[in-house]
Amino acid sequence: MPGPNYYIFNDLLEDSALGFQHSEIWKLPLTRASWISGARHPKAIATPIQVQLNPRFGTELLDSYHESIPVWSDRLIEVLRAAGVDNLDVYDAVIHDPRTGLTTSAFKAVNVLGSVDCADMEQSEYDPRAERGAREFIKLVIDPTKTMGLKMFRLHERPTLLLIHEDVKQGIEAARLKGIRADPVLQHVRN
């Protein structure tokens, strides 16, 4: 019997084709901490983490911003937790829009704990010149027996990739969150 399906947690910026003018954040603070290592931060992070919307983009807020510091809506975090994700370190964040005067604290900076070595390197296809930790996958196959039951985690072979379990994908889709897509792992192609 095949194991559960996993998906790559990605931005969905194609909403603009439907008339949705997405926002984008910028001016993130320097925290001197890795947000992609999958490890807990060794030092305290000053909060709230203050970010601004980029004035060259729209004003409608997304539920997920994938920047050097992931910034996610409280709503997204609730959906993730309801789907069984229990490995998040969250830090209060505030988003400012200098154009409209909007200030909202309904967001968190998120550190996903867990870097999982679960790529089936025999079945996956990748650029052999790339180093471990920076693999460019053409086709990514996950060995579900190595995921430790986590519903969301960073891929050890490429820590910029966040993988989610099918349960999480279904929760995200049901909640109709803005700015997120889940790409099937077997179809992941380098971008």
C-alpha positions in Angstrom: 0.0 0.0 0.0 1.5 3.4 -1.0 2.3 5.9 1.7 0.8 9.4 2.0 1.3 12.0 -0.6 3.5 15.0 0.1 3.4 18.4 -1.5 5.7 21.4 -1.8 4.3 24.4 0.1 4.7 27.3 -2.3 3.6 30.8 -3.1 0.6 31.3 -5.4 1.1 34.6 -7.1 -1.0 33.7 -10.2 -4.0 35.1 -8.3 -3.2 38.4 -10.0 -4.6 36.9 -13.3 -7.9 36.7 -11.5 -7.9 40.3 -10.5 -6.3 39.8 -7.1 -3.6 42.4 -6.6 -1.3 40.6 -4.1 1.0 42.3 -1.8 4.6 41.6 -1.1 6.6 42.3 2.0 10.0 43.9 2.2 12.2 45.7 4.7 12.5 42.6 6.9 14.7 43.0 10.0 18.1 41.4 10.3 17.6 38.6 12.9 21.0 36.9 12.5 19.2 33.6 12.7 18.6 30.9 10.1 14.9 30.5 9.2 15.5 27.5 6.9 17.8 25.2 9.0 14.9 23.4 10.6 16.5 24.0 14.0 15.3 26.0 17.0 16.9 29.5 17.2 19.7 29.4 19.7 19.2 33.0 20.8 16.1 35.1 21.6 14.5 36.8 18.6 13.3 40.4 19.2 9.6 40.7 18.7 7.4 41.9 17.3 9.1 41.4 13.9 8.2 44.5 11.9 7.8 44.2 8.2 6.4 46.5 5.5 4.4 46.0 2.3 6.3 46.8 -0.8 4.6 49.9 -2.4 5.2 48.6 -5.9 2.8 45.7 -5.3 -0.9 45.4 -4.4 -2.4 46.0 -1.0 -4.5 42.8 -0.4 -2.8 40.7 2.2 -1.8 37.1 1.6 -1.8 34.3 4.2 1.8 33.4 3.5 4.9 35.4 2.6 8.0 33.2 1.7 10.8 35.6 2.3 14.1 35.3 4.3 11.8 35.2 7.3 8.5 33.3 6.6 5.6 35.5 7.7 2.2 33.7 7.9 -1.2 34.7 8.9 -2.7 33.6 12.2 -5.4 31.9 10.1 -2.9 29.8 8.2 -1.2 28.8 11.5 -4.6 27.7 12.9 -5.2 25.6 9.7 -1.8 24.0 10.0 -2.2 23.2 13.7 -5.7 21.8 13.0 -4.2 19.5 10.4 -1.7 18.1 12.9 1.4 20.4 12.4 3.0 20.7 15.8 6.5 21.7 15.0 6.3 25.5 14.5 8.1 28.1 16.5 6.1 31.3 16.0 7.1 34.9 16.8 4.8 37.9 16.9 5.0 40.0 13.7 3.4 43.2 12.6 2.8 44.2 8.9 2.7 47.9 8.0 1.4 49.4 4.8 2.8 52.9 4.5 0.4 53.8 1.7 -2.8 53.0 3.5 -1.7 53.3 7.1 -2.7 49.7 7.8 -1.0 48.0 10.7 -1.9 44.4 11.6 -0.6 42.0 14.1 -2.6 39.0 12.8 0.7 37.5 11.5 3.6 35.5 12.9 7.1 35.0 11.8 7.5 31.2 11.5 10.4 28.8 12.0 9.4 25.3 10.9 11.3 22.8 13.0 12.5 19.7 11.4 15.0 19.1 8.5 14.1 15.6 7.3 16.4 13.4 5.2 13.7 11.6 3.2 14.3 12.1 -0.5 14.6 8.7 -2.3 17.8 9.5 -4.1 17.5 6.4 -6.2 14.2 7.3 -7.7 14.6 11.1 -7.6 16.3 13.0 -10.5 18.6 15.9 -9.7 21.6 17.8 -10.9 24.5 15.6 -9.8 26.8 18.7 -9.7 24.7 20.2 -6.9 25.9 19.7 -3.3 23.8 18.0 -0.7 21.7 20.8 0.9 21.4 22.6 -2.4 20.1 19.8 -4.6 18.3 21.0 -7.8 15.6 18.3 -8.1 14.1 17.6 -11.5 11.9 14.9 -10.0 11.6 14.5 -6.2 10.4 11.2 -4.7 9.8 11.1 -1.0 10.3 8.0 1.1 7.3 8.3 3.5 8.9 5.9 6.0 11.5 8.5 6.8 9.3 11.5 7.4 8.9 10.7 11.1 5.2 11.3 10.9 5.7 15.1 10.5 3.0 16.9 8.7 5.3 19.8 7.6 9.0 19.9 7.5 12.0 21.2 5.5 13.7 18.8 3.1 17.2 18.1 4.3 18.5 17.8 0.8 17.1 21.2 -0.1 16.1 23.1 3.1 14.4 26.0 1.2 11.7 23.5 0.3 8.9 23.0 2.8 7.0 19.8 2.4 3.4 19.2 3.6 1.4 16.0 4.1 -1.8 15.5 2.1 -3.9 16.3 5.2 -2.3 19.7 5.4 -2.9 20.4 1.7 -6.6 19.5 2.1 -6.9 21.8 5.1 -5.3 24.7 3.2 -7.6 24.1 0.2 -10.7 23.9 2.4 -9.8 27.2 4.2 -9.3 29.0 0.8 -6.2 30.7 2.0 -4.7 33.4 -0.3 -1.2 33.2 -1.7 -0.5 29.4 -1.2 -0.3 26.5 -3.6 0.7 22.8 -3.0 2.7 21.3 -5.8 2.8 17.5 -6.0 6.3 16.3 -5.1 6.6 14.0 -8.1 6.1 17.0 -10.4 8.5 19.4 -8.8 10.8 20.9 -11.4 13.6 23.3 -10.6 12.6 26.9 -11.0 
